[in-house]
Amino acid sequence: MESPVHSLSSLFKQLGLPDDPVSIEKFVSVHSPLKSELHLADAFFWTGSQRAFLREEILEDADWAEVVDELNLMLRGGRG
């Protein structure tokens, strides 16, 4: 069975953030670049529940891991 594929927009919705393309672009521009030594989930701008979700998805290589990685790259100056 194939794992579900999530979009960047659906990740933002899951995190309780505005999920339209303009809002996503603004979020990335406001919060990047992240320092290379900083884990994505440890960034100051996440709430506790957002931080926990991001950690869990990456640690468990869960359904959302691929799109979380994409966001991580975007916040570090890549385009994802």
N, CA, C and O atoms as a Tripos MOL2 file, in Angstrom:
@<TRIPOS>MOLECULE
protein
  320   319    80     0     0
PROTEIN
NO_CHARGES

@<TRIPOS>ATOM
      1 N           0.8420   -1.1840    0.0000 N.3       1 MET1
      2 CA          0.0000    0.0000    0.0000 C.3       1 MET1
      3 C           0.8850    1.2440    0.0000 C.2       1 MET1
      4 O           1.8780    1.3080    0.7240 O.2       1 MET1
      5 N           0.5240    2.2120   -0.8020 N.am      2 GLU2
      6 CA          1.2930    3.4370   -0.9260 C.3       2 GLU2
      7 C           0.9230    4.4210    0.1810 C.2       2 GLU2
      8 O          -0.2500    4.5890    0.5130 O.2       2 GLU2
      9 N           1.9530    5.0750    0.7520 N.am      3 SER3
     10 CA          1.7200    6.0720    1.7960 C.3       3 SER3
     11 C           1.0840    7.3180    1.1930 C.2       3 SER3
     12 O           1.3590    7.6640    0.0450 O.2       3 SER3
     13 N           0.2390    7.9880    1.9610 N.am      4 PRO4
     14 CA         -0.3500    9.2270    1.4560 C.3       4 PRO4
     15 C           0.7280   10.2920    1.2660 C.2       4 PRO4
     16 O           1.6940   10.3520    2.0260 O.2       4 PRO4
     17 N           0.5580   11.1080    0.2700 N.am      5 VAL5
     18 CA          1.4950   12.1960    0.0020 C.3       5 VAL5
     19 C           0.8130   13.4960    0.4150 C.2       5 VAL5
     20 O          -0.3050   13.7950   -0.0050 O.2       5 VAL5
     21 N           1.5130   14.2570    1.2450 N.am      6 HIS6
     22 CA          0.9640   15.5230    1.7350 C.3       6 HIS6
     23 C           1.6390   16.6870    1.0280 C.2       6 HIS6
     24 O           2.8150   16.6120    0.6720 O.2       6 HIS6
     25 N           0.9010   17.7420    0.8310 N.am      7 SER7
     26 CA          1.4380   18.9510    0.2060 C.3       7 SER7
     27 C           1.9150   19.9230    1.2840 C.2       7 SER7
     28 O           1.5960   19.7780    2.4640 O.2       7 SER7
     29 N           2.6810   20.9060    0.8500 N.am      8 LEU8
     30 CA          3.1250   21.9620    1.7510 C.3       8 LEU8
     31 C           1.9190   22.7020    2.3300 C.2       8 LEU8
     32 O           1.8990   23.0420    3.5120 O.2       8 LEU8
     33 N           0.9310   22.9430    1.4980 N.am      9 SER9
     34 CA         -0.2910   23.6040    1.9500 C.3       9 SER9
     35 C          -0.9890   22.7920    3.0410 C.2       9 SER9
     36 O          -1.4570   23.3550    4.0300 O.2       9 SER9
     37 N          -1.0580   21.4830    2.8650 N.am     10 SER10
     38 CA         -1.7180   20.6460    3.8790 C.3      10 SER10
     39 C          -0.9040   20.5940    5.1690 C.2      10 SER10
     40 O          -1.4810   20.4680    6.2500 O.2      10 SER10
     41 N           0.4210   20.6880    5.0810 N.am     11 LEU11
     42 CA          1.2520   20.7490    6.2890 C.3      11 LEU11
     43 C           0.9570   22.0330    7.0580 C.2      11 LEU11
     44 O           0.7930   21.9990    8.2780 O.2      11 LEU11
     45 N           0.8880   23.1480    6.3660 N.am     12 PHE12
     46 CA          0.5820   24.4100    7.0340 C.3      12 PHE12
     47 C          -0.7990   24.3490    7.6860 C.2      12 PHE12
     48 O          -0.9840   24.8460    8.7970 O.2      12 PHE12
     49 N          -1.7530   23.7490    7.0070 N.am     13 LYS13
     50 CA         -3.0890   23.5890    7.5870 C.3      13 LYS13
     51 C          -3.0140   22.7200    8.8440 C.2      13 LYS13
     52 O          -3.6330   23.0460    9.8570 O.2      13 LYS13
     53 N          -2.2710   21.6300    8.7890 N.am     14 GLN14
     54 CA         -2.0980   20.7270    9.9330 C.3      14 GLN14
     55 C          -1.4620   21.4640   11.1150 C.2      14 GLN14
     56 O          -1.7910   21.1980   12.2710 O.2      14 GLN14
     57 N          -0.5560   22.3840   10.8160 N.am     15 LEU15
     58 CA          0.1160   23.1620   11.8580 C.3      15 LEU15
     59 C          -0.7290   24.3370   12.3580 C.2      15 LEU15
     60 O          -0.3210   25.0550   13.2710 O.2      15 LEU15
     61 N          -1.9050   24.5300   11.7590 N.am     16 GLY16
     62 CA         -2.7870   25.6180   12.1710 C.3      16 GLY16
     63 C          -2.3510   26.9730   11.6410 C.2      16 GLY16
     64 O          -2.6600   28.0090   12.2310 O.2      16 GLY16
     65 N          -1.6340   26.9610   10.5280 N.am     17 LEU17
     66 CA         -1.1360   28.1940    9.9200 C.3      17 LEU17
     67 C          -1.8890   28.4800    8.6240 C.2      17 LEU17
     68 O          -2.4490   27.5630    8.0220 O.2      17 LEU17
     69 N          -1.9110   29.7390    8.1890 N.am     18 PRO18
     70 CA         -2.5180   30.0370    6.8870 C.3      18 PRO18
     71 C          -1.8320   29.1970    5.8060 C.2      18 PRO18
     72 O          -0.6060   29.0960    5.7720 O.2      18 PRO18
     73 N          -2.6310   28.5990    4.9310 N.am     19 ASP19
     74 CA         -2.0810   27.5970    4.0130 C.3      19 ASP19
     75 C          -2.1490   27.9760    2.5380 C.2      19 ASP19
     76 O          -1.9540   27.1240    1.6710 O.2      19 ASP19
     77 N          -2.4220   29.2400    2.2480 N.am     20 ASP20
     78 CA         -2.4240   29.6660    0.8460 C.3      20 ASP20
     79 C          -0.9810   29.9720    0.4190 C.2      20 ASP20
     80 O          -0.1390   30.2520    1.2720 O.2      20 ASP20
     81 N          -0.6890   29.9250   -0.8720 N.am     21 PRO21
     82 CA          0.6870   30.1190   -1.3540 C.3      21 PRO21
     83 C           1.3460   31.4260   -0.9090 C.2      21 PRO21
     84 O           2.5340   31.4350   -0.5860 O.2      21 PRO21
     85 N           0.6030   32.5130   -0.8870 N.am     22 VAL22
     86 CA          1.1710   33.8050   -0.4750 C.3      22 VAL22
     87 C           1.5740   33.7600    0.9990 C.2      22 VAL22
     88 O           2.6480   34.2420    1.3600 O.2      22 VAL22
     89 N           0.7270   33.1890    1.8490 N.am     23 SER23
     90 CA          1.0300   33.0910    3.2790 C.3      23 SER23
     91 C           2.2220   32.1770    3.5340 C.2      23 SER23
     92 O           3.0520   32.4630    4.3960 O.2      23 SER23
     93 N           2.3080   31.0920    2.7950 N.am     24 ILE24
     94 CA          3.4420   30.1700    2.9430 C.3      24 ILE24
     95 C           4.7330   30.8790    2.5570 C.2      24 ILE24
     96 O           5.7290   30.7910    3.2750 O.2      24 ILE24
     97 N           4.7220   31.5700    1.4430 N.am     25 GLU25
     98 CA          5.9080   32.3140    0.9860 C.3      25 GLU25
     99 C           6.3110   33.3680    2.0110 C.2      25 GLU25
    100 O           7.4970   33.5460    2.2870 O.2      25 GLU25
    101 N           5.3320   34.0630    2.5720 N.am     26 LYS26
    102 CA          5.6170   35.0810    3.5880 C.3      26 LYS26
    103 C           6.2140   34.4410    4.8370 C.2      26 LYS26
    104 O           7.1810   34.9600    5.3950 O.2      26 LYS26
    105 N           5.6470   33.3190    5.2830 N.am     27 PHE27
    106 CA          6.1640   32.6140    6.4510 C.3      27 PHE27
    107 C           7.6320   32.2530    6.2390 C.2      27 PHE27
    108 O           8.4700   32.4840    7.1110 O.2      27 PHE27
    109 N           7.9310   31.6900    5.0830 N.am     28 VAL28
    110 CA          9.3060   31.2760    4.7850 C.3      28 VAL28
    111 C          10.2350   32.4860    4.7490 C.2      28 VAL28
    112 O          11.3360   32.4280    5.2950 O.2      28 VAL28
    113 N           9.8170   33.5620    4.1250 N.am     29 SER29
    114 CA         10.6950   34.7370    4.0320 C.3      29 SER29
    115 C          10.9140   35.3930    5.3950 C.2      29 SER29
    116 O          12.0030   35.8950    5.6710 O.2      29 SER29
    117 N           9.8940   35.3940    6.2420 N.am     30 VAL30
    118 CA         10.0160   36.0000    7.5740 C.3      30 VAL30
    119 C          10.8970   35.1570    8.5010 C.2      30 VAL30
    120 O          11.6280   35.7080    9.3240 O.2      30 VAL30
    121 N          10.8330   33.8350    8.3770 N.am     31 HIS31
    122 CA         11.5050   32.9480    9.3260 C.3      31 HIS31
    123 C          12.7890   32.3080    8.8060 C.2      31 HIS31
    124 O          13.3480   31.4370    9.4720 O.2      31 HIS31
    125 N          13.2580   32.7100    7.6590 N.am     32 SER32
    126 CA         14.4860   32.1130    7.1450 C.3      32 SER32
    127 C          15.5620   33.1840    7.0010 C.2      32 SER32
    128 O          15.2440   34.3720    6.9320 O.2      32 SER32
    129 N          16.7990   32.7900    6.9560 N.am     33 PRO33
    130 CA         17.2690   31.4060    7.0140 C.3      33 PRO33
    131 C          17.4540   30.9360    8.4550 C.2      33 PRO33
    132 O          17.8240   31.7130    9.3350 O.2      33 PRO33
    133 N          17.1930   29.6570    8.6740 N.am     34 LEU34
    134 CA         17.4790   29.0440    9.9730 C.3      34 LEU34
    135 C          18.9710   28.7520   10.0550 C.2      34 LEU34
    136 O          19.6080   28.4510    9.0460 O.2      34 LEU34
    137 N          19.5180   28.8420   11.2470 N.am     35 LYS35
    138 CA         20.9260   28.4880   11.4510 C.3      35 LYS35
    139 C          21.0980   26.9990   11.1930 C.2      35 LYS35
    140 O          20.2180   26.2000   11.5150 O.2      35 LYS35
    141 N          22.2200   26.6340   10.6190 N.am     36 SER36
    142 CA         22.4540   25.2350   10.2420 C.3      36 SER36
    143 C          22.4350   24.2910   11.4400 C.2      36 SER36
    144 O          22.0400   23.1330   11.3030 O.2      36 SER36
    145 N          22.8530   24.7660   12.6070 N.am     37 GLU37
    146 CA         22.9010   23.8940   13.7880 C.3      37 GLU37
    147 C          21.5420   23.7710   14.4980 C.2      37 GLU37
    148 O          21.4060   22.9760   15.4280 O.2      37 GLU37
    149 N          20.5590   24.5320   14.0790 N.am     38 LEU38
    150 CA         19.2400   24.5290   14.7140 C.3      38 LEU38
    151 C          18.3310   23.4950   14.0590 C.2      38 LEU38
    152 O          18.1300   23.5090   12.8450 O.2      38 LEU38
    153 N          17.7870   22.6040   14.8700 N.am     39 HIS39
    154 CA         16.8060   21.6470   14.3500 C.3      39 HIS39
    155 C          15.5140   22.4000   14.0430 C.2      39 HIS39
    156 O          15.1340   23.3240   14.7620 O.2      39 HIS39
    157 N          14.8600   22.0000   12.9880 N.am     40 LEU40
    158 CA         13.6260   22.6710   12.5710 C.3      40 LEU40
    159 C          12.6450   22.8190   13.7300 C.2      40 LEU40
    160 O          12.1070   23.9040   13.9500 O.2      40 LEU40
    161 N          12.4100   21.7490   14.4630 N.am     41 ALA41
    162 CA         11.4170   21.7720   15.5440 C.3      41 ALA41
    163 C          11.8280   22.6650   16.7110 C.2      41 ALA41
    164 O          10.9900   23.0160   17.5410 O.2      41 ALA41
    165 N          13.1090   23.0400   16.7870 N.am     42 ASP42
    166 CA         13.5840   23.8850   17.8800 C.3      42 ASP42
    167 C          13.5270   25.3780   17.5570 C.2      42 ASP42
    168 O          13.9150   26.2050   18.3820 O.2      42 ASP42
    169 N          13.0540   25.7190   16.3820 N.am     43 ALA43
    170 CA         12.9610   27.1340   16.0140 C.3      43 ALA43
    171 C          11.9840   27.8480   16.9530 C.2      43 ALA43
    172 O          10.9880   27.2700   17.3870 O.2      43 ALA43
    173 N          12.2820   29.0940   17.2530 N.am     44 PHE44
    174 CA         11.5270   29.8580   18.2520 C.3      44 PHE44
    175 C          10.0760   30.1110   17.8740 C.2      44 PHE44
    176 O           9.2510   30.3630   18.7530 O.2      44 PHE44
    177 N           9.7470   30.0490   16.6040 N.am     45 PHE45
    178 CA          8.4220   30.4900   16.1620 C.3      45 PHE45
    179 C           7.3410   29.4220   16.2550 C.2      45 PHE45
    180 O           6.1750   29.7220   15.9990 O.2      45 PHE45
    181 N           7.6820   28.1900   16.6110 N.am     46 TRP46
    182 CA          6.6650   27.1350   16.7330 C.3      46 TRP46
    183 C           6.0130   27.1660   18.1040 C.2      46 TRP46
    184 O           6.6490   27.5330   19.0920 O.2      46 TRP46
    185 N           4.7590   26.7870   18.1640 N.am     47 THR47
    186 CA          4.0970   26.5620   19.4530 C.3      47 THR47
    187 C           4.5440   25.1950   19.9630 C.2      47 THR47
    188 O           5.1870   24.4400   19.2340 O.2      47 THR47
    189 N           4.2120   24.8790   21.1900 N.am     48 GLY48
    190 CA          4.5620   23.5750   21.7460 C.3      48 GLY48
    191 C           3.9790   22.4220   20.9550 C.2      48 GLY48
    192 O           4.6620   21.4280   20.7110 O.2      48 GLY48
    193 N           2.7260   22.5430   20.5540 N.am     49 SER49
    194 CA          2.0900   21.4480   19.8120 C.3      49 SER49
    195 C           2.6610   21.3300   18.3970 C.2      49 SER49
    196 O           2.8080   20.2200   17.8840 O.2      49 SER49
    197 N           2.9810   22.4480   17.7690 N.am     50 GLN50
    198 CA          3.6100   22.4020   16.4440 C.3      50 GLN50
    199 C           4.9860   21.7340   16.5420 C.2      50 GLN50
    200 O           5.3420   20.8970   15.7130 O.2      50 GLN50
    201 N           5.7400   22.1130   17.5550 N.am     51 ARG51
    202 CA          7.0760   21.5460   17.7880 C.3      51 ARG51
    203 C           6.9880   20.0320   17.9830 C.2      51 ARG51
    204 O           7.7620   19.2800   17.3910 O.2      51 ARG51
    205 N           6.0560   19.5970   18.8010 N.am     52 ALA52
    206 CA          5.8870   18.1600   19.0620 C.3      52 ALA52
    207 C           5.5070   17.4160   17.7850 C.2      52 ALA52
    208 O           6.0340   16.3370   17.5150 O.2      52 ALA52
    209 N           4.6080   17.9770   17.0100 N.am     53 PHE53
    210 CA          4.1880   17.3510   15.7510 C.3      53 PHE53
    211 C           5.3770   17.1950   14.8090 C.2      53 PHE53
    212 O           5.5860   16.1170   14.2520 O.2      53 PHE53
    213 N           6.1540   18.2560   14.6240 N.am     54 LEU54
    214 CA          7.2990   18.2060   13.7120 C.3      54 LEU54
    215 C           8.3200   17.1670   14.1640 C.2      54 LEU54
    216 O           8.8260   16.4010   13.3440 O.2      54 LEU54
    217 N           8.6260   17.1350   15.4600 N.am     55 ARG55
    218 CA          9.5830   16.1420   15.9800 C.3      55 ARG55
    219 C           9.0860   14.7270   15.7370 C.2      55 ARG55
    220 O           9.8270   13.8740   15.2480 O.2      55 ARG55
    221 N           7.8430   14.4860   16.0780 N.am     56 GLU56
    222 CA          7.2650   13.1470   15.9450 C.3      56 GLU56
    223 C           7.2840   12.6740   14.4940 C.2      56 GLU56
    224 O           7.6410   11.5290   14.2170 O.2      56 GLU56
    225 N           6.9100   13.5310   13.5910 N.am     57 GLU57
    226 CA          6.8470   13.1400   12.1790 C.3      57 GLU57
    227 C           8.2230   12.8050   11.6210 C.2      57 GLU57
    228 O           8.3630   11.8630   10.8420 O.2      57 GLU57
    229 N           9.2370   13.5650   12.0110 N.am     58 ILE58
    230 CA         10.5960   13.2910   11.5310 C.3      58 ILE58
    231 C          11.1610   12.0440   12.2040 C.2      58 ILE58
    232 O          11.7130   11.1750   11.5280 O.2      58 ILE58
    233 N          11.0310   11.9440   13.5230 N.am     59 LEU59
    234 CA         11.5980   10.7970   14.2440 C.3      59 LEU59
    235 C          10.9900    9.4770   13.8020 C.2      59 LEU59
    236 O          11.6880    8.4670   13.7080 O.2      59 LEU59
    237 N           9.7090    9.4830   13.5350 N.am     60 GLU60
    238 CA          9.0280    8.2490   13.1410 C.3      60 GLU60
    239 C           9.0260    8.0510   11.6290 C.2      60 GLU60
    240 O           8.4660    7.0740   11.1340 O.2      60 GLU60
    241 N           9.6480    8.9700   10.8940 N.am     61 ASP61
    242 CA          9.6240    8.9410    9.4270 C.3      61 ASP61
    243 C           8.1920    8.6930    8.9580 C.2      61 ASP61
    244 O           7.9300    7.8580    8.0930 O.2      61 ASP61
    245 N           7.2840    9.4440    9.5550 N.am     62 ALA62
    246 CA          5.8490    9.2650    9.3360 C.3      62 ALA62
    247 C           5.3990    9.8910    8.0140 C.2      62 ALA62
    248 O           6.2070   10.4160    7.2470 O.2      62 ALA62
    249 N           4.0980    9.8210    7.7730 N.am     63 ASP63
    250 CA          3.4980   10.3080    6.5250 C.3      63 ASP63
    251 C           3.9130   11.7340    6.1630 C.2      63 ASP63
    252 O           4.0890   12.0600    4.9890 O.2      63 ASP63
    253 N           4.0650   12.5600    7.1630 N.am     64 TRP64
    254 CA          4.3480   13.9730    6.9270 C.3      64 TRP64
    255 C           5.8390   14.2610    6.7700 C.2      64 TRP64
    256 O           6.2020   15.3880    6.4350 O.2      64 TRP64
    257 N           6.7140   13.2840    6.9990 N.am     65 ALA65
    258 CA          8.1620   13.5280    7.0410 C.3      65 ALA65
    259 C           8.6970   14.1740    5.7670 C.2      65 ALA65
    260 O           9.5270   15.0800    5.8420 O.2      65 ALA65
    261 N           8.2440   13.7310    4.6150 N.am     66 GLU66
    262 CA          8.7610   14.2660    3.3530 C.3      66 GLU66
    263 C           8.4660   15.7600    3.2020 C.2      66 GLU66
    264 O           9.3390   16.5320    2.8050 O.2      66 GLU66
    265 N           7.2530   16.1580    3.5150 N.am     67 VAL67
    266 CA          6.9000   17.5730    3.3650 C.3      67 VAL67
    267 C           7.5010   18.4140    4.5000 C.2      67 VAL67
    268 O           7.7720   19.5980    4.3030 O.2      67 VAL67
    269 N           7.7110   17.8280    5.6760 N.am     68 VAL68
    270 CA          8.4210   18.5290    6.7510 C.3      68 VAL68
    271 C           9.8610   18.7880    6.3060 C.2      68 VAL68
    272 O          10.4000   19.8680    6.5470 O.2      68 VAL68
    273 N          10.4820   17.8020    5.6580 N.am     69 ASP69
    274 CA         11.8290   17.9910    5.1050 C.3      69 ASP69
    275 C          11.8470   19.1120    4.0660 C.2      69 ASP69
    276 O          12.7840   19.9090    4.0170 O.2      69 ASP69
    277 N          10.8130   19.1650    3.2450 N.am     70 GLU70
    278 CA         10.7130   20.2190    2.2270 C.3      70 GLU70
    279 C          10.6710   21.5990    2.8880 C.2      70 GLU70
    280 O          11.3650   22.5180    2.4540 O.2      70 GLU70
    281 N           9.8600   21.7400    3.9320 N.am     71 LEU71
    282 CA          9.7830   23.0060    4.6550 C.3      71 LEU71
    283 C          11.1340   23.3360    5.2930 C.2      71 LEU71
    284 O          11.5760   24.4850    5.2630 O.2      71 LEU71
    285 N          11.7780   22.3380    5.8610 N.am     72 ASN72
    286 CA         13.0910   22.5220    6.4670 C.3      72 ASN72
    287 C          14.0780   23.0990    5.4460 C.2      72 ASN72
    288 O          14.7950   24.0530    5.7450 O.2      72 ASN72
    289 N          14.1110   22.5290    4.2640 N.am     73 LEU73
    290 CA         14.9990   23.0310    3.2020 C.3      73 LEU73
    291 C          14.6530   24.4670    2.8120 C.2      73 LEU73
    292 O          15.5420   25.2970    2.6250 O.2      73 LEU73
    293 N          13.3850   24.7470    2.6940 N.am     74 MET74
    294 CA         12.9560   26.0990    2.3270 C.3      74 MET74
    295 C          13.4020   27.1230    3.3690 C.2      74 MET74
    296 O          13.8410   28.2200    3.0240 O.2      74 MET74
    297 N          13.2840   26.7550    4.6480 N.am     75 LEU75
    298 CA         13.6520   27.6740    5.7220 C.3      75 LEU75
    299 C          15.1640   27.8330    5.8580 C.2      75 LEU75
    300 O          15.6360   28.7270    6.5610 O.2      75 LEU75
    301 N          15.9070   26.9840    5.2010 N.am     76 ARG76
    302 CA         17.3730   27.0740    5.2260 C.3      76 ARG76
    303 C          17.9170   27.7060    3.9490 C.2      76 ARG76
    304 O          19.1260   27.7170    3.7200 O.2      76 ARG76
    305 N          17.0320   28.2230    3.1320 N.am     77 GLY77
    306 CA         17.4610   28.9450    1.9450 C.3      77 GLY77
    307 C          17.3340   28.1750    0.6520 C.2      77 GLY77
    308 O          17.5810   28.7240   -0.4220 O.2      77 GLY77
    309 N          16.9470   26.8920    0.7350 N.am     78 GLY78
    310 CA         16.6930   26.1170   -0.4730 C.3      78 GLY78
    311 C          15.2480   26.3140   -0.8880 C.2      78 GLY78
    312 O          14.4920   26.9700   -0.1720 O.2      78 GLY78
    313 N          14.8580   25.7850   -1.9840 N.am     79 ARG79
    314 CA         13.4650   25.9440   -2.4250 C.3      79 ARG79
    315 C          12.6140   24.7260   -2.1250 C.2      79 ARG79
    316 O          11.3930   24.7830   -2.2730 O.2      79 ARG79
    317 N          13.2240   23.6250   -1.7070 N.am     80 GLY80
    318 CA         12.4300   22.4470   -1.3790 C.3      80 GLY80
    319 C          12.0410   21.6220   -2.5570 C.2      80 GLY80
    320 O          11.3690   20.6030   -2.4010 O.2      80 GLY80
@<TRIPOS>BOND
     1     1     2 1
     2     2     3 1
     3     3     4 2
     4     3     5 am
     5     5     6 1
     6     6     7 1
     7     7     8 2
     8     7     9 am
     9     9    10 1
    10    10    11 1
    11    11    12 2
    12    11    13 am
    13    13    14 1
    14    14    15 1
    15    15    16 2
    16    15    17 am
    17    17    18 1
    18    18    19 1
    19    19    20 2
    20    19    21 am
    21    21    22 1
    22    22    23 1
    23    23    24 2
    24    23    25 am
    25    25    26 1
    26    26    27 1
    27    27    28 2
    28    27    29 am
    29    29    30 1
    30    30    31 1
    31    31    32 2
    32    31    33 am
    33    33    34 1
    34    34    35 1
    35    35    36 2
    36    35    37 am
    37    37    38 1
    38    38    39 1
    39    39    40 2
    40    39    41 am
    41    41    42 1
    42    42    43 1
    43    43    44 2
    44    43    45 am
    45    45    46 1
    46    46    47 1
    47    47    48 2
    48    47    49 am
    49    49    50 1
    50    50    51 1
    51    51    52 2
    52    51    53 am
    53    53    54 1
    54    54    55 1
    55    55    56 2
    56    55    57 am
    57    57    58 1
    58    58    59 1
    59    59    60 2
    60    59    61 am
    61    61    62 1
    62    62    63 1
    63    63    64 2
    64    63    65 am
    65    65    66 1
    66    66    67 1
    67    67    68 2
    68    67    69 am
    69    69    70 1
    70    70    71 1
    71    71    72 2
    72    71    73 am
    73    73    74 1
    74    74    75 1
    75    75    76 2
    76    75    77 am
    77    77    78 1
    78    78    79 1
    79    79    80 2
    80    79    81 am
    81    81    82 1
    82    82    83 1
    83    83    84 2
    84    83    85 am
    85    85    86 1
    86    86    87 1
    87    87    88 2
    88    87    89 am
    89    89    90 1
    90    90    91 1
    91    91    92 2
    92    91    93 am
    93    93    94 1
    94    94    95 1
    95    95    96 2
    96    95    97 am
    97    97    98 1
    98    98    99 1
    99    99   100 2
   100    99   101 am
   101   101   102 1
   102   102   103 1
   103   103   104 2
   104   103   105 am
   105   105   106 1
   106   106   107 1
   107   107   108 2
   108   107   109 am
   109   109   110 1
   110   110   111 1
   111   111   112 2
   112   111   113 am
   113   113   114 1
   114   114   115 1
   115   115   116 2
   116   115   117 am
   117   117   118 1
   118   118   119 1
   119   119   120 2
   120   119   121 am
   121   121   122 1
   122   122   123 1
   123   123   124 2
   124   123   125 am
   125   125   126 1
   126   126   127 1
   127   127   128 2
   128   127   129 am
   129   129   130 1
   130   130   131 1
   131   131   132 2
   132   131   133 am
   133   133   134 1
   134   134   135 1
   135   135   136 2
   136   135   137 am
   137   137   138 1
   138   138   139 1
   139   139   140 2
   140   139   141 am
   141   141   142 1
   142   142   143 1
   143   143   144 2
   144   143   145 am
   145   145   146 1
   146   146   147 1
   147   147   148 2
   148   147   149 am
   149   149   150 1
   150   150   151 1
   151   151   152 2
   152   151   153 am
   153   153   154 1
   154   154   155 1
   155   155   156 2
   156   155   157 am
   157   157   158 1
   158   158   159 1
   159   159   160 2
   160   159   161 am
   161   161   162 1
   162   162   163 1
   163   163   164 2
   164   163   165 am
   165   165   166 1
   166   166   167 1
   167   167   168 2
   168   167   169 am
   169   169   170 1
   170   170   171 1
   171   171   172 2
   172   171   173 am
   173   173   174 1
   174   174   175 1
   175   175   176 2
   176   175   177 am
   177   177   178 1
   178   178   179 1
   179   179   180 2
   180   179   181 am
   181   181   182 1
   182   182   183 1
   183   183   184 2
   184   183   185 am
   185   185   186 1
   186   186   187 1
   187   187   188 2
   188   187   189 am
   189   189   190 1
   190   190   191 1
   191   191   192 2
   192   191   193 am
   193   193   194 1
   194   194   195 1
   195   195   196 2
   196   195   197 am
   197   197   198 1
   198   198   199 1
   199   199   200 2
   200   199   201 am
   201   201   202 1
   202   202   203 1
   203   203   204 2
   204   203   205 am
   205   205   206 1
   206   206   207 1
   207   207   208 2
   208   207   209 am
   209   209   210 1
   210   210   211 1
   211   211   212 2
   212   211   213 am
   213   213   214 1
   214   214   215 1
   215   215   216 2
   216   215   217 am
   217   217   218 1
   218   218   219 1
   219   219   220 2
   220   219   221 am
   221   221   222 1
   222   222   223 1
   223   223   224 2
   224   223   225 am
   225   225   226 1
   226   226   227 1
   227   227   228 2
   228   227   229 am
   229   229   230 1
   230   230   231 1
   231   231   232 2
   232   231   233 am
   233   233   234 1
   234   234   235 1
   235   235   236 2
   236   235   237 am
   237   237   238 1
   238   238   239 1
   239   239   240 2
   240   239   241 am
   241   241   242 1
   242   242   243 1
   243   243   244 2
   244   243   245 am
   245   245   246 1
   246   246   247 1
   247   247   248 2
   248   247   249 am
   249   249   250 1
   250   250   251 1
   251   251   252 2
   252   251   253 am
   253   253   254 1
   254   254   255 1
   255   255   256 2
   256   255   257 am
   257   257   258 1
   258   258   259 1
   259   259   260 2
   260   259   261 am
   261   261   262 1
   262   262   263 1
   263   263   264 2
   264   263   265 am
   265   265   266 1
   266   266   267 1
   267   267   268 2
   268   267   269 am
   269   269   270 1
   270   270   271 1
   271   271   272 2
   272   271   273 am
   273   273   274 1
   274   274   275 1
   275   275   276 2
   276   275   277 am
   277   277   278 1
   278   278   279 1
   279   279   280 2
   280   279   281 am
   281   281   282 1
   282   282   283 1
   283   283   284 2
   284   283   285 am
   285   285   286 1
   286   286   287 1
   287   287   288 2
   288   287   289 am
   289   289   290 1
   290   290   291 1
   291   291   292 2
   292   291   293 am
   293   293   294 1
   294   294   295 1
   295   295   296 2
   296   295   297 am
   297   297   298 1
   298   298   299 1
   299   299   300 2
   300   299   301 am
   301   301   302 1
   302   302   303 1
   303   303   304 2
   304   303   305 am
   305   305   306 1
   306   306   307 1
   307   307   308 2
   308   307   309 am
   309   309   310 1
   310   310   311 1
   311   311   312 2
   312   311   313 am
   313   313   314 1
   314   314   315 1
   315   315   316 2
   316   315   317 am
   317   317   318 1
   318   318   319 1
   319   319   320 2
@<TRIPOS>SUBSTRUCTURE
     1 MET1         2 RESIDUE 1 A MET
     2 GLU2         6 RESIDUE 1 A GLU
     3 SER3        10 RESIDUE 1 A SER
     4 PRO4        14 RESIDUE 1 A PRO
     5 VAL5        18 RESIDUE 1 A VAL
     6 HIS6        22 RESIDUE 1 A HIS
     7 SER7        26 RESIDUE 1 A SER
     8 LEU8        30 RESIDUE 1 A LEU
     9 SER9        34 RESIDUE 1 A SER
    10 SER10       38 RESIDUE 1 A SER
    11 LEU11       42 RESIDUE 1 A LEU
    12 PHE12       46 RESIDUE 1 A PHE
    13 LYS13       50 RESIDUE 1 A LYS
    14 GLN14       54 RESIDUE 1 A GLN
    15 LEU15       58 RESIDUE 1 A LEU
    16 GLY16       62 RESIDUE 1 A GLY
    17 LEU17       66 RESIDUE 1 A LEU
    18 PRO18       70 RESIDUE 1 A PRO
    19 ASP19       74 RESIDUE 1 A ASP
    20 ASP20       78 RESIDUE 1 A ASP
    21 PRO21       82 RESIDUE 1 A PRO
    22 VAL22       86 RESIDUE 1 A VAL
    23 SER23       90 RESIDUE 1 A SER
    24 ILE24       94 RESIDUE 1 A ILE
    25 GLU25       98 RESIDUE 1 A GLU
    26 LYS26      102 RESIDUE 1 A LYS
    27 PHE27      106 RESIDUE 1 A PHE
    28 VAL28      110 RESIDUE 1 A VAL
    29 SER29      114 RESIDUE 1 A SER
    30 VAL30      118 RESIDUE 1 A VAL
    31 HIS31      122 RESIDUE 1 A HIS
    32 SER32      126 RESIDUE 1 A SER
    33 PRO33      130 RESIDUE 1 A PRO
    34 LEU34      134 RESIDUE 1 A LEU
    35 LYS35      138 RESIDUE 1 A LYS
    36 SER36      142 RESIDUE 1 A SER
    37 GLU37      146 RESIDUE 1 A GLU
    38 LEU38      150 RESIDUE 1 A LEU
    39 HIS39      154 RESIDUE 1 A HIS
    40 LEU40      158 RESIDUE 1 A LEU
    41 ALA41      162 RESIDUE 1 A ALA
    42 ASP42      166 RESIDUE 1 A ASP
    43 ALA43      170 RESIDUE 1 A ALA
    44 PHE44      174 RESIDUE 1 A PHE
    45 PHE45      178 RESIDUE 1 A PHE
    46 TRP46      182 RESIDUE 1 A TRP
    47 THR47      186 RESIDUE 1 A THR
    48 GLY48      190 RESIDUE 1 A GLY
    49 SER49      194 RESIDUE 1 A SER
    50 GLN50      198 RESIDUE 1 A GLN
    51 ARG51      202 RESIDUE 1 A ARG
    52 ALA52      206 RESIDUE 1 A ALA
    53 PHE53      210 RESIDUE 1 A PHE
    54 LEU54      214 RESIDUE 1 A LEU
    55 ARG55      218 RESIDUE 1 A ARG
    56 GLU56      222 RESIDUE 1 A GLU
    57 GLU57      226 RESIDUE 1 A GLU
    58 ILE58      230 RESIDUE 1 A ILE
    59 LEU59      234 RESIDUE 1 A LEU
    60 GLU60      238 RESIDUE 1 A GLU
    61 ASP61      242 RESIDUE 1 A ASP
    62 ALA62      246 RESIDUE 1 A ALA
    63 ASP63      250 RESIDUE 1 A ASP
    64 TRP64      254 RESIDUE 1 A TRP
    65 ALA65      258 RESIDUE 1 A ALA
    66 GLU66      262 RESIDUE 1 A GLU
    67 VAL67      266 RESIDUE 1 A VAL
    68 VAL68      270 RESIDUE 1 A VAL
    69 ASP69      274 RESIDUE 1 A ASP
    70 GLU70      278 RESIDUE 1 A GLU
    71 LEU71      282 RESIDUE 1 A LEU
    72 ASN72      286 RESIDUE 1 A ASN
    73 LEU73      290 RESIDUE 1 A LEU
    74 MET74      294 RESIDUE 1 A MET
    75 LEU75      298 RESIDUE 1 A LEU
    76 ARG76      302 RESIDUE 1 A ARG
    77 GLY77      306 RESIDUE 1 A GLY
    78 GLY78      310 RESIDUE 1 A GLY
    79 ARG79      314 RESIDUE 1 A ARG
    80 GLY80      318 RESIDUE 1 A GLY
